[in-house]
Amino acid sequence: MDLVCIAYVHGFLDGFQLGRFVGTGPQSKYCPPKDGVSVDQGRLIIEKYLREHPQDLHTQAGLMAASAMMDAFPCKH
């Protein structure tokens, strides 16, 4: 996979993990596994989401990545 893509996903996952701690509570929509999400796993999840939602490819990349992760790891409130 392209190094730029891997670097982007790595940075996104780091930021999203931090945001998880800031945005905890009943409104939280992202609940990853306790052992976290690897960069390779995150890349695969985001790529799958992009393939399955081509109508949204005009959307900002961070929002698309966030949607992919929230779909993959929804909270069960």
mmCIF file of the N, C-alpha and C atoms, coordinates in Angstrom:
data_MODEL
# 
_entry.id   MODEL 
# 
loop_
_atom_site.group_PDB 
_atom_site.id 
_atom_site.type_symbol 
_atom_site.label_atom_id 
_atom_site.label_alt_id 
_atom_site.label_comp_id 
_atom_site.label_asym_id 
_atom_site.label_entity_id 
_atom_site.label_seq_id 
_atom_site.pdbx_PDB_ins_code 
_atom_site.Cartn_x 
_atom_site.Cartn_y 
_atom_site.Cartn_z 
_atom_site.occupancy 
_atom_site.B_iso_or_equiv 
_atom_site.pdbx_formal_charge 
_atom_site.auth_seq_id 
_atom_site.auth_comp_id 
_atom_site.auth_asym_id 
_atom_site.auth_atom_id 
_atom_site.pdbx_PDB_model_num 
ATOM 1   N N  . MET A 1 1  ? 0.849   -1.189 0.000  1.00 0.00 ? 1  MET A N  1 
ATOM 2   C CA . MET A 1 1  ? 0.000   0.000  0.000  1.00 0.00 ? 1  MET A CA 1 
ATOM 3   C C  . MET A 1 1  ? 0.884   1.238  0.000  1.00 0.00 ? 1  MET A C  1 
ATOM 4   N N  . ASP A 1 2  ? 0.369   2.277  -0.525 1.00 0.00 ? 2  ASP A N  1 
ATOM 5   C CA . ASP A 1 2  ? 1.104   3.517  -0.640 1.00 0.00 ? 2  ASP A CA 1 
ATOM 6   C C  . ASP A 1 2  ? 1.449   4.072  0.744  1.00 0.00 ? 2  ASP A C  1 
ATOM 7   N N  . LEU A 1 3  ? 2.672   4.498  0.926  1.00 0.00 ? 3  LEU A N  1 
ATOM 8   C CA . LEU A 1 3  ? 3.152   5.012  2.210  1.00 0.00 ? 3  LEU A CA 1 
ATOM 9   C C  . LEU A 1 3  ? 2.343   6.215  2.686  1.00 0.00 ? 3  LEU A C  1 
ATOM 10  N N  . VAL A 1 4  ? 1.926   7.072  1.782  1.00 0.00 ? 4  VAL A N  1 
ATOM 11  C CA . VAL A 1 4  ? 1.135   8.246  2.160  1.00 0.00 ? 4  VAL A CA 1 
ATOM 12  C C  . VAL A 1 4  ? -0.193  7.807  2.770  1.00 0.00 ? 4  VAL A C  1 
ATOM 13  N N  . CYS A 1 5  ? -0.818  6.810  2.180  1.00 0.00 ? 5  CYS A N  1 
ATOM 14  C CA . CYS A 1 5  ? -2.091  6.300  2.698  1.00 0.00 ? 5  CYS A CA 1 
ATOM 15  C C  . CYS A 1 5  ? -1.888  5.709  4.098  1.00 0.00 ? 5  CYS A C  1 
ATOM 16  N N  . ILE A 1 6  ? -0.861  4.932  4.272  1.00 0.00 ? 6  ILE A N  1 
ATOM 17  C CA . ILE A 1 6  ? -0.578  4.320  5.577  1.00 0.00 ? 6  ILE A CA 1 
ATOM 18  C C  . ILE A 1 6  ? -0.311  5.399  6.624  1.00 0.00 ? 6  ILE A C  1 
ATOM 19  N N  . ALA A 1 7  ? 0.463   6.409  6.266  1.00 0.00 ? 7  ALA A N  1 
ATOM 20  C CA . ALA A 1 7  ? 0.754   7.499  7.204  1.00 0.00 ? 7  ALA A CA 1 
ATOM 21  C C  . ALA A 1 7  ? -0.521  8.253  7.574  1.00 0.00 ? 7  ALA A C  1 
ATOM 22  N N  . TYR A 1 8  ? -1.383  8.489  6.590  1.00 0.00 ? 8  TYR A N  1 
ATOM 23  C CA . TYR A 1 8  ? -2.641  9.185  6.865  1.00 0.00 ? 8  TYR A CA 1 
ATOM 24  C C  . TYR A 1 8  ? -3.502  8.375  7.831  1.00 0.00 ? 8  TYR A C  1 
ATOM 25  N N  . VAL A 1 9  ? -3.662  7.085  7.549  1.00 0.00 ? 9  VAL A N  1 
ATOM 26  C CA . VAL A 1 9  ? -4.493  6.236  8.400  1.00 0.00 ? 9  VAL A CA 1 
ATOM 27  C C  . VAL A 1 9  ? -3.913  6.164  9.811  1.00 0.00 ? 9  VAL A C  1 
ATOM 28  N N  . HIS A 1 10 ? -2.611  6.069  9.921  1.00 0.00 ? 10 HIS A N  1 
ATOM 29  C CA . HIS A 1 10 ? -1.965  6.018  11.245 1.00 0.00 ? 10 HIS A CA 1 
ATOM 30  C C  . HIS A 1 10 ? -2.261  7.288  12.035 1.00 0.00 ? 10 HIS A C  1 
ATOM 31  N N  . GLY A 1 11 ? -2.091  8.437  11.415 1.00 0.00 ? 11 GLY A N  1 
ATOM 32  C CA . GLY A 1 11 ? -2.376  9.706  12.087 1.00 0.00 ? 11 GLY A CA 1 
ATOM 33  C C  . GLY A 1 11 ? -3.846  9.855  12.431 1.00 0.00 ? 11 GLY A C  1 
ATOM 34  N N  . PHE A 1 12 ? -4.711  9.414  11.507 1.00 0.00 ? 12 PHE A N  1 
ATOM 35  C CA . PHE A 1 12 ? -6.144  9.484  11.768 1.00 0.00 ? 12 PHE A CA 1 
ATOM 36  C C  . PHE A 1 12 ? -6.515  8.627  12.972 1.00 0.00 ? 12 PHE A C  1 
ATOM 37  N N  . LEU A 1 13 ? -6.028  7.388  13.000 1.00 0.00 ? 13 LEU A N  1 
ATOM 38  C CA . LEU A 1 13 ? -6.362  6.493  14.112 1.00 0.00 ? 13 LEU A CA 1 
ATOM 39  C C  . LEU A 1 13 ? -5.861  7.043  15.438 1.00 0.00 ? 13 LEU A C  1 
ATOM 40  N N  . ASP A 1 14 ? -4.680  7.632  15.450 1.00 0.00 ? 14 ASP A N  1 
ATOM 41  C CA . ASP A 1 14 ? -4.167  8.253  16.673 1.00 0.00 ? 14 ASP A CA 1 
ATOM 42  C C  . ASP A 1 14 ? -5.106  9.365  17.140 1.00 0.00 ? 14 ASP A C  1 
ATOM 43  N N  . GLY A 1 15 ? -5.503  10.234 16.233 1.00 0.00 ? 15 GLY A N  1 
ATOM 44  C CA . GLY A 1 15 ? -6.399  11.334 16.585 1.00 0.00 ? 15 GLY A CA 1 
ATOM 45  C C  . GLY A 1 15 ? -7.779  10.855 16.986 1.00 0.00 ? 15 GLY A C  1 
ATOM 46  N N  . PHE A 1 16 ? -8.266  9.835  16.291 1.00 0.00 ? 16 PHE A N  1 
ATOM 47  C CA . PHE A 1 16 ? -9.591  9.318  16.594 1.00 0.00 ? 16 PHE A CA 1 
ATOM 48  C C  . PHE A 1 16 ? -9.607  8.646  17.970 1.00 0.00 ? 16 PHE A C  1 
ATOM 49  N N  . GLN A 1 17 ? -8.515  7.968  18.310 1.00 0.00 ? 17 GLN A N  1 
ATOM 50  C CA . GLN A 1 17 ? -8.409  7.342  19.626 1.00 0.00 ? 17 GLN A CA 1 
ATOM 51  C C  . GLN A 1 17 ? -8.425  8.416  20.714 1.00 0.00 ? 17 GLN A C  1 
ATOM 52  N N  . LEU A 1 18 ? -7.706  9.487  20.509 1.00 0.00 ? 18 LEU A N  1 
ATOM 53  C CA . LEU A 1 18 ? -7.703  10.584 21.467 1.00 0.00 ? 18 LEU A CA 1 
ATOM 54  C C  . LEU A 1 18 ? -9.095  11.195 21.582 1.00 0.00 ? 18 LEU A C  1 
ATOM 55  N N  . GLY A 1 19 ? -9.756  11.385 20.467 1.00 0.00 ? 19 GLY A N  1 
ATOM 56  C CA . GLY A 1 19 ? -11.109 11.925 20.470 1.00 0.00 ? 19 GLY A CA 1 
ATOM 57  C C  . GLY A 1 19 ? -12.087 11.023 21.194 1.00 0.00 ? 19 GLY A C  1 
ATOM 58  N N  . ARG A 1 20 ? -11.810 9.748  21.185 1.00 0.00 ? 20 ARG A N  1 
ATOM 59  C CA . ARG A 1 20 ? -12.671 8.802  21.895 1.00 0.00 ? 20 ARG A CA 1 
ATOM 60  C C  . ARG A 1 20 ? -12.686 9.104  23.385 1.00 0.00 ? 20 ARG A C  1 
ATOM 61  N N  . PHE A 1 21 ? -11.541 9.441  23.922 1.00 0.00 ? 21 PHE A N  1 
ATOM 62  C CA . PHE A 1 21 ? -11.470 9.739  25.349 1.00 0.00 ? 21 PHE A CA 1 
ATOM 63  C C  . PHE A 1 21 ? -12.111 11.095 25.663 1.00 0.00 ? 21 PHE A C  1 
ATOM 64  N N  . VAL A 1 22 ? -12.030 12.015 24.749 1.00 0.00 ? 22 VAL A N  1 
ATOM 65  C CA . VAL A 1 22 ? -12.633 13.328 24.943 1.00 0.00 ? 22 VAL A CA 1 
ATOM 66  C C  . VAL A 1 22 ? -14.150 13.233 24.802 1.00 0.00 ? 22 VAL A C  1 
ATOM 67  N N  . GLY A 1 23 ? -14.620 12.418 23.883 1.00 0.00 ? 23 GLY A N  1 
ATOM 68  C CA . GLY A 1 23 ? -16.048 12.313 23.597 1.00 0.00 ? 23 GLY A CA 1 
ATOM 69  C C  . GLY A 1 23 ? -16.698 11.071 24.149 1.00 0.00 ? 23 GLY A C  1 
ATOM 70  N N  . THR A 1 24 ? -16.362 10.678 25.342 1.00 0.00 ? 24 THR A N  1 
ATOM 71  C CA . THR A 1 24 ? -16.976 9.495  25.929 1.00 0.00 ? 24 THR A CA 1 
ATOM 72  C C  . THR A 1 24 ? -18.349 9.823  26.496 1.00 0.00 ? 24 THR A C  1 
ATOM 73  N N  . GLY A 1 25 ? -19.098 8.812  26.750 1.00 0.00 ? 25 GLY A N  1 
ATOM 74  C CA . GLY A 1 25 ? -20.421 8.997  27.323 1.00 0.00 ? 25 GLY A CA 1 
ATOM 75  C C  . GLY A 1 25 ? -21.486 8.442  26.407 1.00 0.00 ? 25 GLY A C  1 
ATOM 76  N N  . PRO A 1 26 ? -22.735 8.708  26.723 1.00 0.00 ? 26 PRO A N  1 
ATOM 77  C CA . PRO A 1 26 ? -23.825 8.137  25.938 1.00 0.00 ? 26 PRO A CA 1 
ATOM 78  C C  . PRO A 1 26 ? -23.874 8.622  24.492 1.00 0.00 ? 26 PRO A C  1 
ATOM 79  N N  . GLN A 1 27 ? -23.258 9.754  24.190 1.00 0.00 ? 27 GLN A N  1 
ATOM 80  C CA . GLN A 1 27 ? -23.264 10.273 22.825 1.00 0.00 ? 27 GLN A CA 1 
ATOM 81  C C  . GLN A 1 27 ? -22.161 9.666  21.964 1.00 0.00 ? 27 GLN A C  1 
ATOM 82  N N  . SER A 1 28 ? -21.245 8.918  22.563 1.00 0.00 ? 28 SER A N  1 
ATOM 83  C CA . SER A 1 28 ? -20.132 8.331  21.818 1.00 0.00 ? 28 SER A CA 1 
ATOM 84  C C  . SER A 1 28 ? -20.644 7.339  20.780 1.00 0.00 ? 28 SER A C  1 
ATOM 85  N N  . LYS A 1 29 ? -20.076 7.405  19.573 1.00 0.00 ? 29 LYS A N  1 
ATOM 86  C CA . LYS A 1 29 ? -20.492 6.525  18.484 1.00 0.00 ? 29 LYS A CA 1 
ATOM 87  C C  . LYS A 1 29 ? -19.372 5.607  18.029 1.00 0.00 ? 29 LYS A C  1 
ATOM 88  N N  . TYR A 1 30 ? -18.224 5.669  18.674 1.00 0.00 ? 30 TYR A N  1 
ATOM 89  C CA . TYR A 1 30 ? -17.065 4.860  18.283 1.00 0.00 ? 30 TYR A CA 1 
ATOM 90  C C  . TYR A 1 30 ? -16.544 4.135  19.508 1.00 0.00 ? 30 TYR A C  1 
ATOM 91  N N  . CYS A 1 31 ? -16.613 2.815  19.480 1.00 0.00 ? 31 CYS A N  1 
ATOM 92  C CA . CYS A 1 31 ? -16.149 1.995  20.603 1.00 0.00 ? 31 CYS A CA 1 
ATOM 93  C C  . CYS A 1 31 ? -15.263 0.870  20.066 1.00 0.00 ? 31 CYS A C  1 
ATOM 94  N N  . PRO A 1 32 ? -13.984 1.173  19.848 1.00 0.00 ? 32 PRO A N  1 
ATOM 95  C CA . PRO A 1 32 ? -13.086 0.161  19.295 1.00 0.00 ? 32 PRO A CA 1 
ATOM 96  C C  . PRO A 1 32 ? -12.796 -0.940 20.303 1.00 0.00 ? 32 PRO A C  1 
ATOM 97  N N  . PRO A 1 33 ? -12.217 -2.034 19.850 1.00 0.00 ? 33 PRO A N  1 
ATOM 98  C CA . PRO A 1 33 ? -11.835 -3.107 20.769 1.00 0.00 ? 33 PRO A CA 1 
ATOM 99  C C  . PRO A 1 33 ? -10.842 -2.594 21.808 1.00 0.00 ? 33 PRO A C  1 
ATOM 100 N N  . LYS A 1 34 ? -10.805 -3.245 22.952 1.00 0.00 ? 34 LYS A N  1 
ATOM 101 C CA . LYS A 1 34 ? -9.912  -2.816 24.040 1.00 0.00 ? 34 LYS A CA 1 
ATOM 102 C C  . LYS A 1 34 ? -8.445  -2.794 23.617 1.00 0.00 ? 34 LYS A C  1 
ATOM 103 N N  . ASP A 1 35 ? -8.053  -3.697 22.733 1.00 0.00 ? 35 ASP A N  1 
ATOM 104 C CA . ASP A 1 35 ? -6.658  -3.729 22.286 1.00 0.00 ? 35 ASP A CA 1 
ATOM 105 C C  . ASP A 1 35 ? -6.387  -2.782 21.127 1.00 0.00 ? 35 ASP A C  1 
ATOM 106 N N  . GLY A 1 36 ? -7.387  -1.987 20.755 1.00 0.00 ? 36 GLY A N  1 
ATOM 107 C CA . GLY A 1 36 ? -7.192  -0.963 19.726 1.00 0.00 ? 36 GLY A CA 1 
ATOM 108 C C  . GLY A 1 36 ? -7.361  -1.497 18.314 1.00 0.00 ? 36 GLY A C  1 
ATOM 109 N N  . VAL A 1 37 ? -7.049  -0.652 17.371 1.00 0.00 ? 37 VAL A N  1 
ATOM 110 C CA . VAL A 1 37 ? -7.157  -0.960 15.952 1.00 0.00 ? 37 VAL A CA 1 
ATOM 111 C C  . VAL A 1 37 ? -5.791  -0.737 15.334 1.00 0.00 ? 37 VAL A C  1 
ATOM 112 N N  . SER A 1 38 ? -5.275  -1.744 14.660 1.00 0.00 ? 38 SER A N  1 
ATOM 113 C CA . SER A 1 38 ? -3.972  -1.592 14.010 1.00 0.00 ? 38 SER A CA 1 
ATOM 114 C C  . SER A 1 38 ? -4.110  -0.709 12.783 1.00 0.00 ? 38 SER A C  1 
ATOM 115 N N  . VAL A 1 39 ? -3.003  -0.169 12.326 1.00 0.00 ? 39 VAL A N  1 
ATOM 116 C CA . VAL A 1 39 ? -3.011  0.670  11.129 1.00 0.00 ? 39 VAL A CA 1 
ATOM 117 C C  . VAL A 1 39 ? -3.488  -0.139 9.926  1.00 0.00 ? 39 VAL A C  1 
ATOM 118 N N  . ASP A 1 40 ? -3.015  -1.380 9.799  1.00 0.00 ? 40 ASP A N  1 
ATOM 119 C CA . ASP A 1 40 ? -3.445  -2.214 8.669  1.00 0.00 ? 40 ASP A CA 1 
ATOM 120 C C  . ASP A 1 40 ? -4.942  -2.483 8.724  1.00 0.00 ? 40 ASP A C  1 
ATOM 121 N N  . GLN A 1 41 ? -5.465  -2.781 9.906  1.00 0.00 ? 41 GLN A N  1 
ATOM 122 C CA . GLN A 1 41 ? -6.893  -3.021 10.054 1.00 0.00 ? 41 GLN A CA 1 
ATOM 123 C C  . GLN A 1 41 ? -7.676  -1.745 9.735  1.00 0.00 ? 41 GLN A C  1 
ATOM 124 N N  . GLY A 1 42 ? -7.219  -0.618 10.245 1.00 0.00 ? 42 GLY A N  1 
ATOM 125 C CA . GLY A 1 42 ? -7.880  0.656  9.961  1.00 0.00 ? 42 GLY A CA 1 
ATOM 126 C C  . GLY A 1 42 ? -7.896  0.967  8.480  1.00 0.00 ? 42 GLY A C  1 
ATOM 127 N N  . ARG A 1 43 ? -6.786  0.725  7.809  1.00 0.00 ? 43 ARG A N  1 
ATOM 128 C CA . ARG A 1 43 ? -6.703  0.959  6.359  1.00 0.00 ? 43 ARG A CA 1 
ATOM 129 C C  . ARG A 1 43 ? -7.715  0.100  5.626  1.00 0.00 ? 43 ARG A C  1 
ATOM 130 N N  . LEU A 1 44 ? -7.810  -1.176 5.982  1.00 0.00 ? 44 LEU A N  1 
ATOM 131 C CA . LEU A 1 44 ? -8.759  -2.076 5.324  1.00 0.00 ? 44 LEU A CA 1 
ATOM 132 C C  . LEU A 1 44 ? -10.206 -1.640 5.564  1.00 0.00 ? 44 LEU A C  1 
ATOM 133 N N  . ILE A 1 45 ? -10.511 -1.216 6.785  1.00 0.00 ? 45 ILE A N  1 
ATOM 134 C CA . ILE A 1 45 ? -11.863 -0.757 7.111  1.00 0.00 ? 45 ILE A CA 1 
ATOM 135 C C  . ILE A 1 45 ? -12.218 0.484  6.303  1.00 0.00 ? 45 ILE A C  1 
ATOM 136 N N  . ILE A 1 46 ? -11.289 1.438  6.245  1.00 0.00 ? 46 ILE A N  1 
ATOM 137 C CA . ILE A 1 46 ? -11.542 2.681  5.511  1.00 0.00 ? 46 ILE A CA 1 
ATOM 138 C C  . ILE A 1 46 ? -11.660 2.411  4.012  1.00 0.00 ? 46 ILE A C  1 
ATOM 139 N N  . GLU A 1 47 ? -10.787 1.580  3.454  1.00 0.00 ? 47 GLU A N  1 
ATOM 140 C CA . GLU A 1 47 ? -10.860 1.249  2.030  1.00 0.00 ? 47 GLU A CA 1 
ATOM 141 C C  . GLU A 1 47 ? -12.199 0.581  1.697  1.00 0.00 ? 47 GLU A C  1 
ATOM 142 N N  . LYS A 1 48 ? -12.641 -0.337 2.538  1.00 0.00 ? 48 LYS A N  1 
ATOM 143 C CA . LYS A 1 48 ? -13.921 -1.018 2.327  1.00 0.00 ? 48 LYS A CA 1 
ATOM 144 C C  . LYS A 1 48 ? -15.068 -0.005 2.337  1.00 0.00 ? 48 LYS A C  1 
ATOM 145 N N  . TYR A 1 49 ? -15.034 0.900  3.296  1.00 0.00 ? 49 TYR A N  1 
ATOM 146 C CA . TYR A 1 49 ? -16.086 1.916  3.392  1.00 0.00 ? 49 TYR A CA 1 
ATOM 147 C C  . TYR A 1 49 ? -16.108 2.782  2.126  1.00 0.00 ? 49 TYR A C  1 
ATOM 148 N N  . LEU A 1 50 ? -14.953 3.186  1.651  1.00 0.00 ? 50 LEU A N  1 
ATOM 149 C CA . LEU A 1 50 ? -14.887 4.021  0.449  1.00 0.00 ? 50 LEU A CA 1 
ATOM 150 C C  . LEU A 1 50 ? -15.439 3.287  -0.766 1.00 0.00 ? 50 LEU A C  1 
ATOM 151 N N  . ARG A 1 51 ? -15.120 1.995  -0.889 1.00 0.00 ? 51 ARG A N  1 
ATOM 152 C CA . ARG A 1 51 ? -15.649 1.207  -2.001 1.00 0.00 ? 51 ARG A CA 1 
ATOM 153 C C  . ARG A 1 51 ? -17.171 1.075  -1.927 1.00 0.00 ? 51 ARG A C  1 
ATOM 154 N N  . GLU A 1 52 ? -17.702 0.936  -0.714 1.00 0.00 ? 52 GLU A N  1 
ATOM 155 C CA . GLU A 1 52 ? -19.136 0.725  -0.530 1.00 0.00 ? 52 GLU A CA 1 
ATOM 156 C C  . GLU A 1 52 ? -19.953 2.017  -0.535 1.00 0.00 ? 52 GLU A C  1 
ATOM 157 N N  . HIS A 1 53 ? -19.301 3.170  -0.477 1.00 0.00 ? 53 HIS A N  1 
ATOM 158 C CA . HIS A 1 53 ? -19.993 4.459  -0.456 1.00 0.00 ? 53 HIS A CA 1 
ATOM 159 C C  . HIS A 1 53 ? -19.415 5.433  -1.494 1.00 0.00 ? 53 HIS A C  1 
ATOM 160 N N  . PRO A 1 54 ? -19.376 5.043  -2.766 1.00 0.00 ? 54 PRO A N  1 
ATOM 161 C CA . PRO A 1 54 ? -18.767 5.922  -3.776 1.00 0.00 ? 54 PRO A CA 1 
ATOM 162 C C  . PRO A 1 54 ? -19.502 7.245  -3.934 1.00 0.00 ? 54 PRO A C  1 
ATOM 163 N N  . GLN A 1 55 ? -20.766 7.291  -3.584 1.00 0.00 ? 55 GLN A N  1 
ATOM 164 C CA . GLN A 1 55 ? -21.540 8.521  -3.702 1.00 0.00 ? 55 GLN A CA 1 
ATOM 165 C C  . GLN A 1 55 ? -21.060 9.593  -2.727 1.00 0.00 ? 55 GLN A C  1 
ATOM 166 N N  . ASP A 1 56 ? -20.284 9.190  -1.719 1.00 0.00 ? 56 ASP A N  1 
ATOM 167 C CA . ASP A 1 56 ? -19.807 10.135 -0.703 1.00 0.00 ? 56 ASP A CA 1 
ATOM 168 C C  . ASP A 1 56 ? -18.334 10.514 -0.863 1.00 0.00 ? 56 ASP A C  1 
ATOM 169 N N  . LEU A 1 57 ? -17.715 10.127 -1.973 1.00 0.00 ? 57 LEU A N  1 
ATOM 170 C CA . LEU A 1 57 ? -16.280 10.354 -2.132 1.00 0.00 ? 57 LEU A CA 1 
ATOM 171 C C  . LEU A 1 57 ? -15.899 11.827 -2.205 1.00 0.00 ? 57 LEU A C  1 
ATOM 172 N N  . HIS A 1 58 ? -16.855 12.702 -2.383 1.00 0.00 ? 58 HIS A N  1 
ATOM 173 C CA . HIS A 1 58 ? -16.581 14.142 -2.391 1.00 0.00 ? 58 HIS A CA 1 
ATOM 174 C C  . HIS A 1 58 ? -16.432 14.694 -0.962 1.00 0.00 ? 58 HIS A C  1 
ATOM 175 N N  . THR A 1 59 ? -16.806 13.898 0.033  1.00 0.00 ? 59 THR A N  1 
ATOM 176 C CA . THR A 1 59 ? -16.781 14.310 1.431  1.00 0.00 ? 59 THR A CA 1 
ATOM 177 C C  . THR A 1 59 ? -15.338 14.408 1.928  1.00 0.00 ? 59 THR A C  1 
ATOM 178 N N  . GLN A 1 60 ? -15.092 15.278 2.889  1.00 0.00 ? 60 GLN A N  1 
ATOM 179 C CA . GLN A 1 60 ? -13.759 15.456 3.477  1.00 0.00 ? 60 GLN A CA 1 
ATOM 180 C C  . GLN A 1 60 ? -13.240 14.117 4.000  1.00 0.00 ? 60 GLN A C  1 
ATOM 181 N N  . ALA A 1 61 ? -11.957 13.842 3.767  1.00 0.00 ? 61 ALA A N  1 
ATOM 182 C CA . ALA A 1 61 ? -11.362 12.538 4.073  1.00 0.00 ? 61 ALA A CA 1 
ATOM 183 C C  . ALA A 1 61 ? -11.521 12.143 5.537  1.00 0.00 ? 61 ALA A C  1 
ATOM 184 N N  . GLY A 1 62 ? -11.311 13.070 6.449  1.00 0.00 ? 62 GLY A N  1 
ATOM 185 C CA . GLY A 1 62 ? -11.426 12.745 7.870  1.00 0.00 ? 62 GLY A CA 1 
ATOM 186 C C  . GLY A 1 62 ? -12.829 12.312 8.256  1.00 0.00 ? 62 GLY A C  1 
ATOM 187 N N  . LEU A 1 63 ? -13.837 12.950 7.665  1.00 0.00 ? 63 LEU A N  1 
ATOM 188 C CA . LEU A 1 63 ? -15.221 12.570 7.940  1.00 0.00 ? 63 LEU A CA 1 
ATOM 189 C C  . LEU A 1 63 ? -15.526 11.183 7.394  1.00 0.00 ? 63 LEU A C  1 
ATOM 190 N N  . MET A 1 64 ? -14.995 10.871 6.222  1.00 0.00 ? 64 MET A N  1 
ATOM 191 C CA . MET A 1 64 ? -15.191 9.540  5.644  1.00 0.00 ? 64 MET A CA 1 
ATOM 192 C C  . MET A 1 64 ? -14.524 8.477  6.508  1.00 0.00 ? 64 MET A C  1 
ATOM 193 N N  . ALA A 1 65 ? -13.304 8.754  6.948  1.00 0.00 ? 65 ALA A N  1 
ATOM 194 C CA . ALA A 1 65 ? -12.594 7.798  7.792  1.00 0.00 ? 65 ALA A CA 1 
ATOM 195 C C  . ALA A 1 65 ? -13.322 7.604  9.122  1.00 0.00 ? 65 ALA A C  1 
ATOM 196 N N  . ALA A 1 66 ? -13.828 8.687  9.688  1.00 0.00 ? 66 ALA A N  1 
ATOM 197 C CA . ALA A 1 66 ? -14.571 8.594  10.945 1.00 0.00 ? 66 ALA A CA 1 
ATOM 198 C C  . ALA A 1 66 ? -15.835 7.765  10.758 1.00 0.00 ? 66 ALA A C  1 
ATOM 199 N N  . SER A 1 67 ? -16.541 7.986  9.673  1.00 0.00 ? 67 SER A N  1 
ATOM 200 C CA . SER A 1 67 ? -17.750 7.211  9.396  1.00 0.00 ? 67 SER A CA 1 
ATOM 201 C C  . SER A 1 67 ? -17.425 5.732  9.259  1.00 0.00 ? 67 SER A C  1 
ATOM 202 N N  . ALA A 1 68 ? -16.315 5.432  8.599  1.00 0.00 ? 68 ALA A N  1 
ATOM 203 C CA . ALA A 1 68 ? -15.910 4.038  8.430  1.00 0.00 ? 68 ALA A CA 1 
ATOM 204 C C  . ALA A 1 68 ? -15.641 3.373  9.776  1.00 0.00 ? 68 ALA A C  1 
ATOM 205 N N  . MET A 1 69 ? -14.933 4.074  10.649 1.00 0.00 ? 69 MET A N  1 
ATOM 206 C CA . MET A 1 69 ? -14.597 3.491  11.946 1.00 0.00 ? 69 MET A CA 1 
ATOM 207 C C  . MET A 1 69 ? -15.831 3.371  12.843 1.00 0.00 ? 69 MET A C  1 
ATOM 208 N N  . MET A 1 70 ? -16.725 4.344  12.786 1.00 0.00 ? 70 MET A N  1 
ATOM 209 C CA . MET A 1 70 ? -17.950 4.268  13.593 1.00 0.00 ? 70 MET A CA 1 
ATOM 210 C C  . MET A 1 70 ? -18.852 3.144  13.111 1.00 0.00 ? 70 MET A C  1 
ATOM 211 N N  . ASP A 1 71 ? -18.882 2.906  11.790 1.00 0.00 ? 71 ASP A N  1 
ATOM 212 C CA . ASP A 1 71 ? -19.656 1.783  11.267 1.00 0.00 ? 71 ASP A CA 1 
ATOM 213 C C  . ASP A 1 71 ? -19.056 0.451  11.693 1.00 0.00 ? 71 ASP A C  1 
ATOM 214 N N  . ALA A 1 72 ? -17.729 0.380  11.701 1.00 0.00 ? 72 ALA A N  1 
ATOM 215 C CA . ALA A 1 72 ? -17.049 -0.879 12.035 1.00 0.00 ? 72 ALA A CA 1 
ATOM 216 C C  . ALA A 1 72 ? -17.114 -1.184 13.530 1.00 0.00 ? 72 ALA A C  1 
ATOM 217 N N  . PHE A 1 73 ? -17.086 -0.135 14.362 1.00 0.00 ? 73 PHE A N  1 
ATOM 218 C CA . PHE A 1 73 ? -17.050 -0.321 15.815 1.00 0.00 ? 73 PHE A CA 1 
ATOM 219 C C  . PHE A 1 73 ? -18.077 0.577  16.510 1.00 0.00 ? 73 PHE A C  1 
ATOM 220 N N  . PRO A 1 74 ? -19.367 0.310  16.269 1.00 0.00 ? 74 PRO A N  1 
ATOM 221 C CA . PRO A 1 74 ? -20.396 1.137  16.918 1.00 0.00 ? 74 PRO A CA 1 
ATOM 222 C C  . PRO A 1 74 ? -20.488 0.822  18.408 1.00 0.00 ? 74 PRO A C  1 
ATOM 223 N N  . CYS A 1 75 ? -20.882 1.808  19.176 1.00 0.00 ? 75 CYS A N  1 
ATOM 224 C CA . CYS A 1 75 ? -21.098 1.592  20.612 1.00 0.00 ? 75 CYS A CA 1 
ATOM 225 C C  . CYS A 1 75 ? -22.453 0.928  20.814 1.00 0.00 ? 75 CYS A C  1 
ATOM 226 N N  . LYS A 1 76 ? -22.507 0.102  21.800 1.00 0.00 ? 76 LYS A N  1 
ATOM 227 C CA . LYS A 1 76 ? -23.762 -0.566 22.144 1.00 0.00 ? 76 LYS A CA 1 
ATOM 228 C C  . LYS A 1 76 ? -24.262 0.025  23.452 1.00 0.00 ? 76 LYS A C  1 
ATOM 229 N N  . HIS A 1 77 ? -25.012 1.128  23.349 1.00 0.00 ? 77 HIS A N  1 
ATOM 230 C CA . HIS A 1 77 ? -25.488 1.841  24.544 1.00 0.00 ? 77 HIS A CA 1 
ATOM 231 C C  . HIS A 1 77 ? -26.702 1.159  25.113 1.00 0.00 ? 77 HIS A C  1 
# 
